C-alpha cells in the first residue's frame, strides 16, 4: 500500500497527464507523426540506392559512348550485339537463353 499511494499521486498529477497526452498526440495524431517520419526515411533510403545504381549506369553509358565515338571496331561490335546486324555473306542465329 505504501508503494501504490505515490504512484497514484503521480498519475493524478495534471502535469503528468498533460505530458502523456502531449507525447501520445505527437506520436500518433500530429501531421508529422512517427509513422510518416519512418516511411519517409525508408523512401529516402530507397531513393539513395536508386541514385547510386543510376549513377553507375550513367558512368558505364558514358564509357560506351566514348568508345563508340572513337573506335570503329566498337561500333561494329555494338551494332552486332544490340541490333543483330550482320554482313552480307553471314548467317545470323539468335539463341535466347532462359533467365
N, CA, C and O atoms as a MOPAC input file, in Angstrom:
PM7 MOZYME 1SCF
protein

 N      0.82100 1    -1.19600 1     0.00000 1
 C      0.00000 1     0.00000 1     0.00000 1
 C      0.86600 1     1.26200 1     0.00000 1
 O      0.48000 1     2.29600 1    -0.54500 1
 N      2.05600 1     1.15500 1     0.62700 1
 C      2.94000 1     2.31700 1     0.67400 1
 C      3.46300 1     2.65800 1    -0.71800 1
 O      3.74300 1     3.82100 1    -1.00700 1
 N      3.59600 1     1.65200 1    -1.58200 1
 C      4.10900 1     1.87100 1    -2.93900 1
 C      3.01200 1     2.39700 1    -3.85900 1
 O      3.30700 1     3.17900 1    -4.76300 1
 N      1.79400 1     2.00600 1    -3.66700 1
 C      0.68800 1     2.37300 1    -4.55100 1
 C      0.29400 1     3.83000 1    -4.38700 1
 O     -0.07100 1     4.47300 1    -5.37100 1
 N      0.35300 1     4.36200 1    -3.20400 1
 C     -0.07500 1     5.74100 1    -2.95700 1
 C      0.76400 1     6.75900 1    -3.73400 1
 O      0.17500 1     7.65100 1    -4.34400 1
 N      2.11000 1     6.68400 1    -3.75400 1
 C      2.87400 1     7.66200 1    -4.54300 1
 C      2.63600 1     7.51800 1    -6.04600 1
 O      2.66000 1     8.50700 1    -6.77900 1
 N      2.40700 1     6.28300 1    -6.50200 1
 C      2.14200 1     6.07200 1    -7.92300 1
 C      0.81800 1     6.71200 1    -8.30600 1
 O      0.72200 1     7.34500 1    -9.35700 1
 N     -0.20400 1     6.55800 1    -7.47000 1
 C     -1.49900 1     7.18100 1    -7.74200 1
 C     -1.40000 1     8.69600 1    -7.71100 1
 O     -2.06900 1     9.37000 1    -8.49300 1
 N     -0.58700 1     9.23900 1    -6.83500 1
 C     -0.40800 1    10.69100 1    -6.77400 1
 C      0.24700 1    11.20700 1    -8.05500 1
 O     -0.11900 1    12.26700 1    -8.56300 1
 N      1.21600 1    10.45300 1    -8.57200 1
 C      1.86600 1    10.85900 1    -9.81800 1
 C      0.87100 1    10.77900 1   -10.97200 1
 O      0.84200 1    11.66300 1   -11.82900 1
 N      0.05300 1     9.72000 1   -11.00000 1
 C     -0.91900 1     9.56400 1   -12.08300 1
 C     -2.00800 1    10.61900 1   -12.03300 1
 O     -2.59600 1    10.94400 1   -13.06500 1
 N     -2.28800 1    11.15700 1   -10.86800 1
 C     -3.30900 1    12.21300 1   -10.72900 1
 C     -2.74000 1    13.60300 1   -11.00800 1
 O     -3.49500 1    14.57000 1   -11.11300 1
 N     -1.43500 1    13.71200 1   -11.12800 1
 C     -0.78300 1    14.99900 1   -11.35000 1
 C     -1.17000 1    15.52900 1   -12.73200 1
 O     -1.05200 1    14.81500 1   -13.72800 1
 N     -1.63000 1    16.77700 1   -12.79100 1
 C     -2.09600 1    17.35200 1   -14.06200 1
 C     -0.95200 1    17.54300 1   -15.05800 1
 O     -1.17200 1    17.46700 1   -16.26600 1
 N      0.24600 1    17.78700 1   -14.57600 1
 C      1.37700 1    17.95300 1   -15.48200 1
 C      1.77800 1    16.61300 1   -16.12000 1
 O      2.14100 1    16.56400 1   -17.29500 1
 N      1.71000 1    15.55100 1   -15.34900 1
 C      1.99100 1    14.22600 1   -15.87000 1
 C      0.96500 1    13.83600 1   -16.92100 1
 O      1.31700 1    13.30700 1   -17.97500 1
 N     -0.29400 1    14.09500 1   -16.63400 1
 C     -1.36500 1    13.78300 1   -17.58600 1
 C     -1.18200 1    14.59500 1   -18.86600 1
 O     -1.35200 1    14.06600 1   -19.96400 1
 N     -0.83600 1    15.88100 1   -18.73000 1
 C     -0.61400 1    16.72400 1   -19.89700 1
 C      0.58900 1    16.23300 1   -20.71200 1
 O      0.54200 1    16.22800 1   -21.94200 1
 N      1.65500 1    15.82500 1   -20.03700 1
 C      2.84500 1    15.33800 1   -20.73700 1
 C      2.54100 1    14.04000 1   -21.48100 1
 O      2.96800 1    13.87400 1   -22.62400 1
 N      1.81700 1    13.12600 1   -20.85700 1
 C      1.45100 1    11.87400 1   -21.51700 1
 C      0.55000 1    12.16000 1   -22.71700 1
 O      0.72200 1    11.57000 1   -23.78400 1
 N     -0.40700 1    13.06500 1   -22.53600 1
 C     -1.27900 1    13.43600 1   -23.65400 1
 C     -0.49900 1    14.05300 1   -24.80100 1
 O     -0.77100 1    13.77000 1   -25.96800 1
 N      0.47300 1    14.89800 1   -24.46800 1
 C      1.29400 1    15.53000 1   -25.49600 1
 C      2.11200 1    14.48700 1   -26.26600 1
 O      2.18700 1    14.54500 1   -27.49400 1
 N      2.71700 1    13.54700 1   -25.56100 1
 C      3.53000 1    12.51100 1   -26.21000 1
 C      2.65300 1    11.65200 1   -27.11600 1
 O      3.04200 1    11.35000 1   -28.24400 1
 N      1.48400 1    11.25900 1   -26.64100 1
 C      0.57000 1    10.45900 1   -27.46000 1
 C      0.14200 1    11.24600 1   -28.69500 1
 O      0.08800 1    10.69400 1   -29.79400 1
 N     -0.16000 1    12.51700 1   -28.52300 1
 C     -0.56400 1    13.34300 1   -29.66100 1
 C      0.55900 1    13.44400 1   -30.69300 1
 O      0.31800 1    13.32200 1   -31.89400 1
 N      1.78000 1    13.66700 1   -30.22200 1
 C      2.90600 1    13.82600 1   -31.14300 1
 C      3.25400 1    12.52500 1   -31.85900 1
 O      3.68600 1    12.55200 1   -33.01100 1
 N      3.07100 1    11.38800 1   -31.19300 1
 C      3.41400 1    10.11400 1   -31.80700 1
 C      2.37700 1     9.64000 1   -32.81900 1
 O      2.73900 1     9.01700 1   -33.81700 1
 N      1.10600 1     9.91800 1   -32.58800 1
 C      0.07400 1     9.29700 1   -33.40200 1
 C     -0.82500 1    10.25600 1   -34.18100 1
 O     -1.25500 1     9.91200 1   -35.28100 1
 N     -1.12100 1    11.43000 1   -33.66000 1
 C     -2.13200 1    12.27900 1   -34.27600 1
 C     -1.59200 1    13.51800 1   -34.97300 1
 O     -2.32800 1    14.16100 1   -35.72300 1
 N     -0.36300 1    13.86400 1   -34.75700 1
 C      0.22300 1    15.04700 1   -35.37000 1
 C      0.41900 1    14.80300 1   -36.87300 1
 O      0.66500 1    13.66600 1   -37.27700 1
 N      0.31600 1    15.84700 1   -37.70900 1
 C      0.54300 1    15.64300 1   -39.15100 1
 C      1.93400 1    15.08100 1   -39.48500 1
 O      2.10400 1    14.41700 1   -40.50800 1
 N      2.90500 1    15.34000 1   -38.64400 1
 C      4.25200 1    14.79200 1   -38.84800 1
 C      4.51600 1    13.73000 1   -37.78500 1
 O      5.46800 1    13.83000 1   -37.01200 1
 N      3.66600 1    12.72000 1   -37.75900 1
 C      3.76400 1    11.70200 1   -36.71800 1
 C      4.88400 1    10.70700 1   -36.99400 1
 O      5.55400 1    10.77400 1   -38.02400 1
 N      5.07100 1     9.79800 1   -36.07200 1
 C      6.16200 1     8.82900 1   -36.11600 1
 C      6.08200 1     7.93700 1   -37.34600 1
 O      7.10800 1     7.65400 1   -37.96300 1
 N      4.89700 1     7.49200 1   -37.71300 1
 C      4.73900 1     6.63200 1   -38.88100 1
 C      5.15600 1     7.32100 1   -40.17100 1
 O      5.80600 1     6.71400 1   -41.02200 1
 N      4.78300 1     8.58300 1   -40.31700 1
 C      5.14800 1     9.34500 1   -41.50800 1
 C      6.66200 1     9.53700 1   -41.59500 1
 O      7.24700 1     9.42800 1   -42.67200 1
 N      7.28000 1     9.81700 1   -40.47300 1
 C      8.72700 1    10.03400 1   -40.46200 1
 C      9.46800 1     8.75300 1   -40.84300 1
 O     10.41800 1     8.80400 1   -41.62500 1
 N      9.05400 1     7.61900 1   -40.30800 1
 C      9.73300 1     6.36900 1   -40.65000 1
 C      9.50100 1     5.98900 1   -42.10600 1
 O     10.41200 1     5.48800 1   -42.76400 1
 N      8.29600 1     6.22100 1   -42.61800 1
 C      8.05500 1     5.89200 1   -44.02700 1
 C      8.86700 1     6.79800 1   -44.94800 1
 O      9.35100 1     6.34900 1   -45.98700 1
 N      9.01800 1     8.04800 1   -44.58400 1
 C      9.83900 1     8.94400 1   -45.40200 1
 C     11.31500 1     8.57100 1   -45.33400 1
 O     12.02700 1     8.68700 1   -46.33200 1
 N     11.78100 1     8.12700 1   -44.17600 1
 C     13.17700 1     7.67700 1   -44.07500 1
 C     13.41200 1     6.43900 1   -44.93200 1
 O     14.45500 1     6.32100 1   -45.57500 1
 N     12.45200 1     5.51500 1   -44.94700 1
 C     12.57500 1     4.32300 1   -45.79800 1
 C     12.59100 1     4.70800 1   -47.26900 1
 O     13.37500 1     4.16600 1   -48.04800 1
 N     11.72200 1     5.64900 1   -47.65400 1
 C     11.67600 1     6.10900 1   -49.03600 1
 C     12.99500 1     6.78200 1   -49.41900 1
 O     13.48200 1     6.60900 1   -50.53600 1
 N     13.57100 1     7.54900 1   -48.49000 1
 C     14.85600 1     8.20700 1   -48.73300 1
 C     15.96100 1     7.18300 1   -48.97100 1
 O     16.79600 1     7.36800 1   -49.85600 1
 N     15.97300 1     6.10800 1   -48.19000 1
 C     16.97400 1     5.05400 1   -48.38100 1
 C     16.81400 1     4.40700 1   -49.74900 1
 O     17.80600 1     4.16100 1   -50.43600 1
 N     15.57400 1     4.12900 1   -50.15300 1
 C     15.33000 1     3.53900 1   -51.47300 1
 C     15.80100 1     4.46700 1   -52.58800 1
 O     16.39500 1     4.01500 1   -53.56700 1
 N     15.53600 1     5.76700 1   -52.44100 1
 C     15.95200 1     6.72700 1   -53.46900 1
 C     17.47200 1     6.85500 1   -53.54500 1
 O     18.02400 1     7.02600 1   -54.63200 1
 N     18.14400 1     6.77600 1   -52.41100 1
 C     19.60300 1     6.84000 1   -52.42500 1
 C     20.19200 1     5.61700 1   -53.12700 1
 O     21.15400 1     5.73900 1   -53.88400 1
 N     19.61400 1     4.43400 1   -52.87600 1
 C     20.06900 1     3.23300 1   -53.57700 1
 C     19.83100 1     3.35400 1   -55.07300 1
 O     20.68300 1     2.97900 1   -55.87900 1
 N     18.67600 1     3.87600 1   -55.43800 1
 C     18.35400 1     4.06000 1   -56.85000 1
 C     19.30600 1     5.07000 1   -57.49200 1
 O     19.75100 1     4.87800 1   -58.62400 1
 N     19.61100 1     6.13500 1   -56.77100 1
 C     20.54700 1     7.13300 1   -57.29100 1
 C     21.92200 1     6.52000 1   -57.52400 1
 O     22.56400 1     6.78900 1   -58.54000 1
 N     22.36600 1     5.70700 1   -56.59300 1
 C     23.67900 1     5.05600 1   -56.73300 1
 C     23.68600 1     4.13200 1   -57.95100 1
 O     24.63400 1     4.13600 1   -58.73600 1
 N     22.63900 1     3.35400 1   -58.09800 1
 C     22.54000 1     2.43900 1   -59.23900 1
 C     22.52500 1     3.21100 1   -60.55800 1
 O     23.21100 1     2.83300 1   -61.50800 1
 N     21.75400 1     4.27700 1   -60.61400 1
 C     21.67100 1     5.06000 1   -61.84800 1
 C     22.97900 1     5.78600 1   -62.14600 1
 O     23.33300 1     5.96400 1   -63.31200 1
 N     23.69200 1     6.20200 1   -61.12300 1
 C     24.99400 1     6.83700 1   -61.32500 1
 C     25.97500 1     5.85700 1   -61.96900 1
 O     26.73700 1     6.22400 1   -62.86400 1
 N     25.94700 1     4.61800 1   -61.50600 1
 C     26.81300 1     3.59100 1   -62.10500 1
 C     26.42400 1     3.35300 1   -63.56500 1
 O     27.29500 1     3.23100 1   -64.42600 1
 N     25.12000 1     3.28800 1   -63.84600 1
 C     24.67300 1     3.10700 1   -65.23000 1
 C     25.09800 1     4.26900 1   -66.12600 1
 O     25.47300 1     4.05900 1   -67.28000 1
 N     25.04000 1     5.47800 1   -65.60400 1
 C     25.44300 1     6.65600 1   -66.37900 1
 C     26.93700 1     6.58900 1   -66.69500 1
 O     27.34500 1     6.89400 1   -67.81600 1
 N     27.75200 1     6.19300 1   -65.72300 1
 C     29.19400 1     6.08100 1   -65.96600 1
 C     29.48300 1     5.04500 1   -67.05200 1
 O     30.29100 1     5.28200 1   -67.94900 1
 N     28.80800 1     3.88600 1   -66.95900 1
 C     29.01200 1     2.84400 1   -67.97400 1
 C     28.58000 1     3.32100 1   -69.35800 1
 O     29.24800 1     3.04100 1   -70.35400 1
 N     27.47600 1     4.03200 1   -69.41700 1
 C     26.97600 1     4.52900 1   -70.69800 1
 C     27.92200 1     5.56400 1   -71.28900 1
 O     28.14000 1     5.59100 1   -72.50100 1
 N     28.48300 1     6.41600 1   -70.43700 1
 C     29.44000 1     7.40700 1   -70.93100 1
 C     30.70300 1     6.74500 1   -71.47600 1
 O     31.25100 1     7.18200 1   -72.48800 1
 N     31.16100 1     5.69200 1   -70.80300 1
 C     32.32700 1     4.96200 1   -71.31100 1
 C     32.01900 1     4.33700 1   -72.66800 1
 O     32.82400 1     4.40800 1   -73.59600 1
 N     30.84300 1     3.72400 1   -72.76800 1
 C     30.44000 1     3.09000 1   -74.02500 1
 C     30.30200 1     4.12600 1   -75.13500 1
 O     30.69300 1     3.87300 1   -76.27500 1
 N     29.75200 1     5.28100 1   -74.81000 1
 C     29.59900 1     6.34300 1   -75.79500 1
 C     30.95100 1     6.85200 1   -76.28200 1
 O     31.13600 1     7.10200 1   -77.47300 1
 N     31.89100 1     7.00200 1   -75.35800 1
 C     33.21600 1     7.47700 1   -75.78100 1
 C     33.89900 1     6.44400 1   -76.68000 1
 O     34.60200 1     6.81000 1   -77.62200 1
 N     33.69300 1     5.14400 1   -76.38900 1
 C     34.23900 1     4.11200 1   -77.27400 1
 C     33.58000 1     4.16000 1   -78.64600 1
 O     34.25900 1     4.01400 1   -79.66300 1
 N     32.27800 1     4.36200 1   -78.68500 1
 C     31.57600 1     4.40300 1   -79.96400 1
 C     31.99200 1     5.61400 1   -80.80300 1
 O     31.98000 1     5.55900 1   -82.03200 1
 N     32.35700 1     6.69800 1   -80.13200 1
 C     32.77000 1     7.89100 1   -80.87200 1
 C     34.17800 1     7.75300 1   -81.44400 1
 O     34.51700 1     8.41400 1   -82.42600 1
 N     34.99500 1     6.90100 1   -80.83700 1
 C     36.40100 1     6.87300 1   -81.23500 1
 C     36.82300 1     5.60600 1   -81.96500 1
 O     37.74800 1     5.66500 1   -82.77500 1
 N     36.19400 1     4.47200 1   -81.71900 1
 C     36.69200 1     3.19800 1   -82.22300 1
 C     35.68700 1     2.56800 1   -83.18400 1
 O     34.53300 1     2.34100 1   -82.82100 1
 N     36.12900 1     2.28800 1   -84.40900 1
 C     35.25100 1     1.69500 1   -85.42100 1
 C     34.90300 1     0.25500 1   -85.07600 1
 O     33.79400 1    -0.19800 1   -85.35800 1
 N     35.83200 1    -0.46600 1   -84.47500 1
 C     35.55600 1    -1.86100 1   -84.10600 1
 C     34.47300 1    -1.94500 1   -83.04200 1
 O     33.66700 1    -2.87600 1   -83.04100 1
 N     34.45400 1    -0.97800 1   -82.14100 1
 C     33.41600 1    -0.99600 1   -81.11000 1
 C     32.04800 1    -0.65700 1   -81.70500 1
 O     31.02300 1    -1.13500 1   -81.21900 1
 N     32.03000 1     0.15900 1   -82.74400 1
 C     30.75800 1     0.45800 1   -83.42100 1
 C     30.20500 1    -0.81000 1   -84.05200 1
 O     29.01200 1    -1.09000 1   -83.93400 1
 N     31.05300 1    -1.57500 1   -84.71900 1
 C     30.60400 1    -2.81700 1   -85.33500 1
 C     30.14000 1    -3.81800 1   -84.28400 1
 O     29.11200 1    -4.47300 1   -84.45600 1
 N     30.89200 1    -3.93700 1   -83.20200 1
 C     30.52100 1    -4.85500 1   -82.12400 1
 C     29.17500 1    -4.46100 1   -81.51400 1
 O     28.32800 1    -5.31500 1   -81.25500 1
 N     28.99000 1    -3.17200 1   -81.29100 1
 C     27.72800 1    -2.68000 1   -80.70800 1
 C     26.55300 1    -2.96400 1   -81.63600 1
 O     25.49200 1    -3.39500 1   -81.18400 1
 N     26.73800 1    -2.72400 1   -82.92300 1
 C     25.65800 1    -2.96600 1   -83.89400 1
 C     25.31500 1    -4.45100 1   -83.96500 1
 O     24.14000 1    -4.80400 1   -84.06300 1
 N     26.30400 1    -5.31100 1   -83.91700 1
 C     26.04600 1    -6.75000 1   -83.97000 1
 C     25.33400 1    -7.24000 1   -82.70600 1
 O     24.41700 1    -8.05600 1   -82.79300 1
 N     25.74700 1    -6.75000 1   -81.53600 1
 C     25.17600 1    -7.23100 1   -80.27800 1
 C     23.79700 1    -6.64800 1   -79.98700 1
 O     22.89500 1    -7.36900 1   -79.55900 1
 N     23.63300 1    -5.37400 1   -80.21200 1
 C     22.39000 1    -4.71600 1   -79.81200 1
 C     21.30400 1    -4.76400 1   -80.88800 1
 O     20.12300 1    -4.91100 1   -80.57600 1
 N     21.69700 1    -4.64100 1   -82.12500 1
 C     20.70900 1    -4.54100 1   -83.20600 1
 C     20.71300 1    -5.74700 1   -84.13600 1
 O     19.99300 1    -5.75600 1   -85.13500 1
 N     21.51200 1    -6.76400 1   -83.82400 1
 C     21.58900 1    -8.01200 1   -84.59200 1
 C     21.87700 1    -7.76400 1   -86.07100 1
 O     21.29600 1    -8.41500 1   -86.93900 1
 N     22.76700 1    -6.83200 1   -86.34900 1
 C     23.16700 1    -6.57000 1   -87.73400 1
 C     24.22200 1    -7.58600 1   -88.15900 1
 O     24.93000 1    -8.14600 1   -87.32200 1
 N     24.32200 1    -7.81900 1   -89.47500 1
 C     25.26900 1    -8.80200 1   -89.99200 1
 C     25.82400 1    -8.32100 1   -91.31800 1
 O     25.29000 1    -7.41400 1   -91.95700 1
 N     26.90300 1    -8.95400 1   -91.70300 1
 C     27.47800 1    -8.66200 1   -93.01100 1
 C     26.70300 1    -9.42300 1   -94.07000 1
 O     25.91800 1   -10.31400 1   -93.74800 1
 N     26.92000 1    -9.07500 1   -95.34200 1
 C     26.14700 1    -9.67500 1   -96.43100 1
 C     26.37900 1   -11.17900 1   -96.55900 1
 O     25.44600 1   -11.91300 1   -96.88500 1
 N     27.57100 1   -11.64400 1   -96.31700 1
 C     27.87600 1   -13.05100 1   -96.53100 1
 C     27.76200 1   -13.88800 1   -95.25300 1
 O     28.29700 1   -14.99600 1   -95.20900 1
 N     27.08200 1   -13.39600 1   -94.21400 1
 C     26.96800 1   -14.10700 1   -92.94600 1
 C     25.53600 1   -14.56200 1   -92.70200 1
 O     24.58400 1   -13.96700 1   -93.20800 1
 N     25.40200 1   -15.61200 1   -91.92900 1
 C     24.10500 1   -16.03300 1   -91.42700 1
 C     24.06200 1   -15.71500 1   -89.94000 1
 O     25.06900 1   -15.81300 1   -89.23900 1
 N     22.88300 1   -15.33400 1   -89.47200 1
 C     22.74500 1   -14.92700 1   -88.07600 1
 C     21.78200 1   -15.87400 1   -87.37200 1
 O     20.64600 1   -16.05100 1   -87.81100 1
 N     22.23400 1   -16.47700 1   -86.28900 1
 C     21.40600 1   -17.36300 1   -85.48000 1
 C     21.27000 1   -16.73400 1   -84.10200 1
 O     22.27100 1   -16.45900 1   -83.43900 1
 N     20.05500 1   -16.51000 1   -83.67700 1
 C     19.79000 1   -15.90000 1   -82.37800 1
 C     19.32000 1   -16.99800 1   -81.42800 1
 O     18.31300 1   -17.66000 1   -81.68000 1
 N     20.05200 1   -17.18000 1   -80.34600 1
 C     19.71500 1   -18.16900 1   -79.34300 1
 C     19.36000 1   -17.41900 1   -78.06500 1
 O     20.19500 1   -16.71200 1   -77.50100 1
 N     18.12000 1   -17.57500 1   -77.61200 1
 C     17.70600 1   -16.92600 1   -76.38400 1
 C     17.90300 1   -17.88100 1   -75.21900 1
 O     17.41500 1   -19.01100 1   -75.23500 1
 N     18.61200 1   -17.42100 1   -74.22700 1
 C     18.89500 1   -18.23300 1   -73.05100 1
 C     17.80100 1   -17.98400 1   -72.01700 1
 O     17.38800 1   -16.84200 1   -71.81800 1
 N     17.32600 1   -19.05000 1   -71.35300 1
 C     16.32900 1   -18.83400 1   -70.29400 1
 C     16.98100 1   -18.13600 1   -69.11800 1
 O     18.14600 1   -18.37500 1   -68.79700 1
 N     16.22100 1   -17.28000 1   -68.49000 1
 C     16.79700 1   -16.49700 1   -67.39900 1
 C     16.48800 1   -17.08200 1   -66.06300 1
 O     16.90300 1   -16.53800 1   -65.03900 1

